[in-house]
Amino acid sequence: LVSLLVWQLAVAGHTLWLCANAARVAARAEVVGKDGERAARSALPRGLESGLEVGKSGEGVRVRVRVPFILPRWRTPITVAATAALGRGP
């Protein structure tokens, strides 16, 4: 049971890392006039795309992803979110 809990925490941490990367990719895309949601989707594994939410957060992009459960066919109610913003330059 402890091993399953530790593994689930590792999955949650990895999901948060992927979410932060997707937010950075989406912010970069929007700075150059591209679709941020499409860019965020391309930065995530297919299994995380179903719970993806992308939206504006002030000057940046906020990405929210549902954390997968280590047992197949079950979903956790836990989500992680990350925000990224890039300046448009001079």
Secondary structure, DSSP 8 states (H G I E B T S, - for coil): -HHHHHHHHHHHHHHHHHHHHHHHHHHHHHHTTS-HHHHHHHTS-HHHHTT-EEEEETTEEEEEEEEE-SSTT-EEEEEEEEEE------
